[in-house]
Amino acid sequence: MSYTKYPILQIFFHFSLVALFCLAVDSYPTSPLLGGKTTVVSNGSRAFSQPAQNLPVHQLRQFTFGNRLFNTQWINAPASVDSFDGLGPLFNRSSCSGCHLKDGRGQPPTKTSDRLKSMLVRLSTKDSDGEPVPHPFYGEQFNEQAIIGFQPEGQVAINYTQTTGNFPDGESFTLRQPNYQFEELAYGDLGDDVMFSGRVAQAVYGLGLLEAIPESLILDWADADDRDKDGISGRANWVPDLRSGQITVGRFGWKAGQPNLLQQAASAFLNDIGITSSTLPVENWISQNDSHKQVISGGKPELSDSFLQKITFYLQTLAVPAQRNWDDPKVISGQLLFEKIGCVNCHRPNFKTGNHPTVEALSQQEIYPFTDLLLHDMGEGLADNRPEFLANGREWRTPPLWGIGLVRVVNGHTFFLHDGRARNLQEAILWHGGEAERSRRNFMSLSKSDRDSLLSFLNSL
């Protein structure tokens, strides 16, 4: 039975039945209202694009304007609309929604010859002390597009190596390992010491709730030295807050490399679209001292503080869709298995947010993101061998799972993990290694029926 037939207030009543069942079997209590009072009941193609349910009416205009900015196609300067110019000179996409389609998740190219429409490749080399630094010719992100008068940095082709395996019960599976080729390089050879990491665009709903989690709760869950000897040693990534000048806990990005949504937005504008802001005011072009290539700026900075604040508010107040089919016995069974095999050791089910400094609607909410926001060693199979602040080449931030079952509906695909190599949730689980190796083995040892139940639970989120 689908709860979407019921108004949102009735969900509280029906949830109580599931809560009692879960407590009776010593499981963690959950709610279909994954984002607390911010949750929206939506399971269609716009499920990731709704404002928080409890957002005051007077703030909906600000949300709508932020939505407009998120979908704006930026153009190169000079232009008649000077508020939206300054694109490039190098860029990946000309709008935020170009990567985050319908505020959802990106995917790798379906053909080797296709461009990275909702994916990018991060780059690094090492300095004399062995520390990672941006590539001397290509910077820290490979840009496949450029404005007129400039050359794109090149093209990336991805092909896959297939491997096969079997569950203990005989069912077979196939996994694919991506291989990257950099072609038509315009600014010189990448060199033998280049480190690179393919990354699909992450969904952007629910981020304000993650921003509102008290830092102390994140650190309380960390166990860098594995003191409890459970094989799980999550740790925080400590990163610079460019506006305050402080070093703080990273929360956003595949390796938790950004501390807050304003800086995350400013970084995306610069690296993905080539738009400067007061937070990151220097053009993203490694050869900008070339006198033959003068960049025409769209202003200094090109993105006003007012626009940056409005798009940050939009990202903060995008709602999490409610869980579906939460009262289905198969989903309930899958939830219990999710805990039993150890997935909750990293995919922490719930937090209570603190007081958000600017958006009251996000404050004091009981939420179920299924992430601890910490770094975990995921094994050699998923390693990109590219450090990012304290994160080493085998570590990744635990991604939240809320909304994961709606990716097919909203974005038309089921590609998962940081580079989209997994073609479905089962493959994503089978790629888990390192600290998650025990959980992967436990999953493989389940019966076919139990594996399907666990996947049903994930798809209900």
Secondary structure in CASP SS format (residue, H / E / C, confidence):
PFRMAT SS
TARGET T0000
AUTHOR 0000-0000-0000
METHOD secondary structure of the structure
MODEL  1
M C 1.00
S C 1.00
Y H 1.00
T H 1.00
K H 1.00
Y C 1.00
P C 1.00
I H 1.00
L H 1.00
Q H 1.00
I H 1.00
F H 1.00
F H 1.00
H H 1.00
F H 1.00
S H 1.00
L H 1.00
V H 1.00
A H 1.00
L H 1.00
F H 1.00
C H 1.00
L H 1.00
A H 1.00
V C 1.00
D C 1.00
S C 1.00
Y C 1.00
P C 1.00
T C 1.00
S C 1.00
P C 1.00
L C 1.00
L C 1.00
G C 1.00
G H 1.00
K H 1.00
T H 1.00
T C 1.00
V E 1.00
V C 1.00
S C 1.00
N C 1.00
G C 1.00
S C 1.00
R C 1.00
A C 1.00
F C 1.00
S C 1.00
Q C 1.00
P E 1.00
A C 1.00
Q C 1.00
N C 1.00
L C 1.00
P C 1.00
V H 1.00
H H 1.00
Q H 1.00
L H 1.00
R H 1.00
Q H 1.00
F H 1.00
T H 1.00
F H 1.00
G H 1.00
N H 1.00
R H 1.00
L H 1.00
F H 1.00
N H 1.00
T C 1.00
Q C 1.00
W C 1.00
I E 1.00
N C 1.00
A C 1.00
P C 1.00
A C 1.00
S C 1.00
V C 1.00
D H 1.00
S H 1.00
F H 1.00
D E 1.00
G C 1.00
L C 1.00
G C 1.00
P C 1.00
L E 1.00
F E 1.00
N C 1.00
R C 1.00
S C 1.00
S C 1.00
C C 1.00
S C 1.00
G C 1.00
C C 1.00
H C 1.00
L H 1.00
K H 1.00
D H 1.00
G C 1.00
R C 1.00
G C 1.00
Q C 1.00
P C 1.00
P C 1.00
T C 1.00
K C 1.00
T C 1.00
S C 1.00
D C 1.00
R C 1.00
L C 1.00
K C 1.00
S C 1.00
M E 1.00
L E 1.00
V E 1.00
R E 1.00
L E 1.00
S E 1.00
T E 1.00
K E 1.00
D C 1.00
S C 1.00
D C 1.00
G C 1.00
E C 1.00
P E 1.00
V E 1.00
P C 1.00
H E 1.00
P C 1.00
F C 1.00
Y C 1.00
G E 1.00
E C 1.00
Q E 1.00
F C 1.00
N C 1.00
E C 1.00
Q E 1.00
A E 1.00
I C 1.00
I C 1.00
G C 1.00
F C 1.00
Q C 1.00
P C 1.00
E C 1.00
G C 1.00
Q E 1.00
V E 1.00
A E 1.00
I E 1.00
N E 1.00
Y E 1.00
T E 1.00
Q E 1.00
T E 1.00
T E 1.00
G E 1.00
N E 1.00
F C 1.00
P C 1.00
D C 1.00
G C 1.00
E C 1.00
S E 1.00
F E 1.00
T E 1.00
L E 1.00
R E 1.00
Q E 1.00
P E 1.00
N E 1.00
Y E 1.00
Q E 1.00
F E 1.00
E E 1.00
E C 1.00
L C 1.00
A C 1.00
Y C 1.00
G C 1.00
D C 1.00
L C 1.00
G C 1.00
D C 1.00
D C 1.00
V C 1.00
M E 1.00
F E 1.00
S E 1.00
G E 1.00
R E 1.00
V E 1.00
A C 1.00
Q C 1.00
A C 1.00
V C 1.00
Y C 1.00
G C 1.00
L H 1.00
G H 1.00
L H 1.00
L H 1.00
E H 1.00
A C 1.00
I C 1.00
P C 1.00
E H 1.00
S H 1.00
L H 1.00
I H 1.00
L H 1.00
D H 1.00
W H 1.00
A C 1.00
D C 1.00
A C 1.00
D C 1.00
D C 1.00
R C 1.00
D C 1.00
K C 1.00
D C 1.00
G C 1.00
I C 1.00
S C 1.00
G C 1.00
R E 1.00
A C 1.00
N C 1.00
W E 1.00
V E 1.00
P E 1.00
D C 1.00
L C 1.00
R C 1.00
S C 1.00
G C 1.00
Q C 1.00
I E 1.00
T E 1.00
V E 1.00
G C 1.00
R C 1.00
F E 1.00
G C 1.00
W C 1.00
K C 1.00
A C 1.00
G C 1.00
Q E 1.00
P C 1.00
N C 1.00
L H 1.00
L H 1.00
Q H 1.00
Q H 1.00
A H 1.00
A H 1.00
S H 1.00
A H 1.00
F H 1.00
L H 1.00
N H 1.00
D H 1.00
I H 1.00
G C 1.00
I C 1.00
T C 1.00
S C 1.00
S C 1.00
T C 1.00
L C 1.00
P C 1.00
V C 1.00
E C 1.00
N C 1.00
W C 1.00
I C 1.00
S C 1.00
Q C 1.00
N C 1.00
D C 1.00
S C 1.00
H C 1.00
K C 1.00
Q C 1.00
V C 1.00
I C 1.00
S C 1.00
G C 1.00
G C 1.00
K C 1.00
P C 1.00
E C 1.00
L C 1.00
S C 1.00
D H 1.00
S H 1.00
F H 1.00
L H 1.00
Q H 1.00
K H 1.00
I H 1.00
T H 1.00
F H 1.00
Y H 1.00
L H 1.00
Q H 1.00
T H 1.00
L E 1.00
A C 1.00
V C 1.00
P E 1.00
A C 1.00
Q C 1.00
R C 1.00
N C 1.00
W C 1.00
D C 1.00
D C 1.00
P H 1.00
K H 1.00
V H 1.00
I H 1.00
S H 1.00
G H 1.00
Q H 1.00
L H 1.00
L H 1.00
F H 1.00
E H 1.00
K H 1.00
I C 1.00
G C 1.00
C H 1.00
V H 1.00
N H 1.00
C C 1.00
H C 1.00
R C 1.00
P C 1.00
N C 1.00
F E 1.00
K E 1.00
T C 1.00
G C 1.00
N C 1.00
H C 1.00
P C 1.00
T C 1.00
V C 1.00
E H 1.00
A H 1.00
L H 1.00
S C 1.00
Q C 1.00
Q C 1.00
E E 1.00
I E 1.00
Y C 1.00
P C 1.00
F C 1.00
T C 1.00
D C 1.00
L C 1.00
L C 1.00
L E 1.00
H E 1.00
D E 1.00
M C 1.00
G C 1.00
E H 1.00
G H 1.00
L H 1.00
A C 1.00
D C 1.00
N C 1.00
R C 1.00
P C 1.00
E E 1.00
F C 1.00
L C 1.00
A E 1.00
N C 1.00
G C 1.00
R C 1.00
E E 1.00
W E 1.00
R E 1.00
T C 1.00
P C 1.00
P C 1.00
L C 1.00
W C 1.00
G C 1.00
I H 1.00
G H 1.00
L H 1.00
V H 1.00
R H 1.00
V H 1.00
V H 1.00
N H 1.00
G C 1.00
H C 1.00
T C 1.00
F C 1.00
F E 1.00
L C 1.00
H C 1.00
D C 1.00
G C 1.00
R C 1.00
A E 1.00
R C 1.00
N C 1.00
L H 1.00
Q H 1.00
E H 1.00
A H 1.00
I H 1.00
L H 1.00
W C 1.00
H C 1.00
G C 1.00
G H 1.00
E H 1.00
A H 1.00
E H 1.00
R H 1.00
S H 1.00
R H 1.00
R H 1.00
N H 1.00
F H 1.00
M H 1.00
S H 1.00
L C 1.00
S C 1.00
K H 1.00
S H 1.00
D H 1.00
R H 1.00
D H 1.00
S H 1.00
L H 1.00
L H 1.00
S H 1.00
F H 1.00
L H 1.00
N H 1.00
S H 1.00
L C 1.00
END
